[in-house]
């Protein structure tokens, strides 16, 4: 049996035991022995999860959504609607709230709790008016001198024909451009799926946090496998190659901190996951707010300019000269 097959077998066993445990709890039976067994197996399965396991956790149907974090982290939440150009987009939340008593602007992808709501919100995939609504709130934050908190959880921007007709690419680019120039502090948290430009459109910040079992990539593993190998079944291999886990992205310098989750995913204890995110948001926002606006913008610019750099020069090679022909390959 291969490692992947062994891991899959343990996951199936864990799922069966968890179902059995739920039934026993409902019947009022003694569950102490089974709980200990489930916990031990859960630790074995999730001690070193594979990238594909993390993908599954990020997509878990019971994973906390934007609404769960809004009610647990913020107070006095007021949603604002419309982009003042076309209409409103239920796939994007944008509004005002208080974080530990301080006013902030909150923007995030809005997934549904069930199939009906997901259809209404297009599984958190925004149309152009969603991004334009977000950019309107970013400008409002700048005008009022309020910090911005962005919560990212989307498979991608909506790929429909009508979205392209209304300027999807321009709306994403304009939102990114707006964020880059903001004088207000911006802290981003990737709470579930961070998919391509759909995520990046509201994901440019002074600090980018990422939940432990969230993912962030330019393309879903299935799409990557279909393009590279013409075989979507190689999705697990693609997930490994994409370096989409929080730990991968922390090592690459794409995110600034990994926010811990309960073992196996935030859906196992949403209150604990929200408390960890609350603490991280508050701490990073305090650090960013301490910087003068001009320095904040410069640091934000430098942060993104550094991403993706690499060098082919051996470690023992001489330092580059001022001659541009001797520069690193980037």
N, C-alpha and C positions, 0 to 999 in steps of 0.2 A: 504494500500500500504506500503510495506517495504521500508527501507531507500535506499536499492540498486535499487529497482524499481523506486522510486522517483528520484534518481540520474540519472538513465538511461533515464527517461522521460525528465528531464531538459537538458540532453546532446543532445537528439534528437531535442528538441525545439531549442537549441542553434545552432545546425548544420543547421536546416531549415532557421533560421533567418539570419545566415551568408551567406547562398546561396542567399537568397532574397536581402540582402544588396549588394552583389557583382553584382547582376543583375541590381539593381537600380543605382549603381555607373557607370556601363557600359552604361546605358541609359542616364546618366546625370541628373537624377532626384534628388530632395532634399532628403538627407538621414539623416539629423540631428537627427530627432526623433528616427528613427530606430537604428542609431549608439548608442544613449544613452541607448536604450533598450537592445541592444546586449551587451554593456559593462557591464550593471548591471547584466544581466544573466550570463555573463562570470565570473564575480567576485563571484557570488553565487555558480557556478559550481566548480571553481578552488580555492576557499578560503581554503578549507580543502579537497584536492583530495584524493580519495581512492588509495591504492597501485595499483589496476588494472588500474585506470585512468592514473597513472604515467607510467605504462607499455605501455599503448596505446600511450602516448605522446612520450616516448622514441623510439617507432617504427614508428612514423608518417612518411609517405612517403616524406613529404616536409621538414622534420627536416634537419637542416644543416649537411652536410657531411664533411669529412676531407678536400676536395677541397675548400669548402666554408671558412673554418677556415684558410687554408693556404694562400688564397688570401687576407683575411681581417686582419690577425695578423702578417704574416711574409713577408719579402721581399727577393729578390735575391734567390728564391727557385730553387735548382738544385736537380733533382731526380737521384739517383744511382740505378742501376739494378743488379740483380743476386746475388746468394749466393756463387759463385765460387766452387760449388760442384755438382749442378744438373741443375738449371735454375733460371728463374725469376718468381715471383708470383705477379700478378696484384692485389691481395687482400691485399697486404701490401705495403705502401709507406715508403721509406727510403731515406733520402737525407740530403743535407746541406741547410741552410737558415740563415737569419739574423732576430733577434728579437730585435727591437729598436736599430738596427745598430750593435748588437753584434752577432758574428757567433755562431750557434748552430747546433746540429744534431737533425733532426725531424724524428720520426718514428710513423706510425699510421695505423689503419685498413682503407682500402679503399672500401667503398660501392659505388654503382652506383646511378645515378640520375634517371634512367629509367630501365625498365625490361631488355632491351638489355645489358646495361652496368652492371646491377646486375648479369646477367648470366655470363658475362665475368669475373667479380670480385668475383663470387660465394657469393654474398651478404656480402662481407667482411669477409668470413671465410677462413683463410689461410691454405695452404698446408705446409709441413715441410720446403720447400725451402723459404717460406715467413718468418718464424721464424729464419731460418739460415741467411737470408739476414739482418733481424733486428739485430741479434747478431753480424754480421760482422760490421754493422754501430756502434753498441755500443762499440766494440773494437777500431774502428777508432776514436770515440770520446775520448776514454781514451788515445790513442796514441797522439792525437793532443791537448789534454787538453780542449776539448769543452764540454759545458753542453749538456744534453739530454732532449728533450721534447717529451713525448709520448702521443699520442691521441688515446684513446681506444673507439672503437665502433664496436663490433662484437657479433653475437648471440652465437658463439662458434668456436672452431677450426673445419676445414672441416672434416666430418666424413667418407669420402669415403675410399674404399678399397685401392686405390693407395696411399692415404696419410698414411695409416697404414703401407703399404709395404715400404715406404720410411722413416719410423721412426718418426711418428708424436709425440709420447710421449717423445722420446729422444730430439727432436728438441725444444719442449716446455720447458723441464727441463733444457736443455743447455742454453736457452735464459734467464731463471730465474736465473740460476747460474751465468751467465755473469753479469747480472744487479746487483746482490748482491755484487759482488766484485769490481764494477767500482769505480775508484777514482774520476771520474767526477760527478758533481751534476746531479741528475735525478729528474725531476718533471713530474708527470703523471696527465692527465686529462681524466676522463670518460665523454665523450660527448654524448653518446647515450646508446647503450646496452653494458653492461660489462658481457659477458657470460663465466663463468667457466675458465678452463685453457687457453682457447683461448684468454681471456682478460688478465689473470695474466701473461702470457708469456712476455708481454711488459709492465706490470702494476706494477712492483716492483720499488718503487721510494723513495727518501728522503721525498717527499711530494706527496700526492695523493689528487687531487681535483676532485669534482664531480658536474656536472651541476645539477640544481635543479630538473629537470624532467628526469634525466637519471636513469638507473637501473644497479645493480651490484649483481650477484648471482651465485651460483654454478650450477644452472639448471634453465631453463625457467619454468614459472608457469604451463604451459600445461604438460610438462614432469614430473614435481613434482607431479601433481594431478594424472597423469596416473600411476605413480609408487606407490604412497601412498594409493590411493583410487580406483585405476583401473577405473578412470573416469576423462577424460581430461576436462569435462564440469565444474569441480570444480576448474577451473583455478583461479577464483577470490579469493577463499578461500586460495589457495596455495600462491598467490601473497602476501596476508597478512601474512601468516605464514613464508615466506622466509625472511622477513625483508630486502627487496631489494631496498628500496627508499634511497635517499641521506640523508634524516634526520635520518632514522633508522641507517644507516651506520656511520654517524657522531657520534651518541650517543654510538655506539658500538666501536668507535675508529678505524674503518677500513679506513675511509677517514679523511682528515685533514680540509677540508673546503668545504662548499656548495656554488657553484657559482650561483648567481641569474639569472633567465631567465624571459623574458616577460611573463605576465599572460597567462597561457594555453600552453606554450611551445616556444622553440627557433624559430620555424618556423614562428611565428607571427611577429618577428622582428629580423632577423638574424644579422643585423648590431649591434643591442644593445646587443644581446647575445655574439657576438664575442668580443665586447668592454669589457664586464665584464670578459670574459675569459682571454683576453689579459692582463688586469690589474692584475688579480690573478696570472697568470703565471709569469709575470715580478716581482711581489712582492715576491713570494715564491722563485723564482730562485735567486733573490738578497740575500735573507736570507740564503739560502743553500750554495751559493758560498762563503759566509763570513767564513764558517767553514773550518778548515784544513782538508785535505783529509782523514787522519786517523780517526779523530773524526767523519767525515761525514759517513764513512763506519761503524763505531761502532754504531752510532745513528740509521742508517738504519737497521742494524742487530737487535738492541734492539727493534726497532719499530715493526718488524714483530714477534719477540719472544713474545711480550706482547699480541698479538692478540689471542683471544680465551680462555684466562685464566678466570677461575671462581672459587669460593670457596663455600664449603658447610658449613663452620664454621659460627656459629651465630656471629652477630656483636659484642656481649659482650664477646665473648670467648677470652682467653689469646692469646698473640702473639705466633707464632710457634717457637719452639726451633730449635737447630741445628740438632736434630735427624731427619734424612730423613723420618722416619716412621710417624712423626707428620706433614708432609708437607700438603699443600692444595691439594685437589683433582683437577687435571687440565685435 
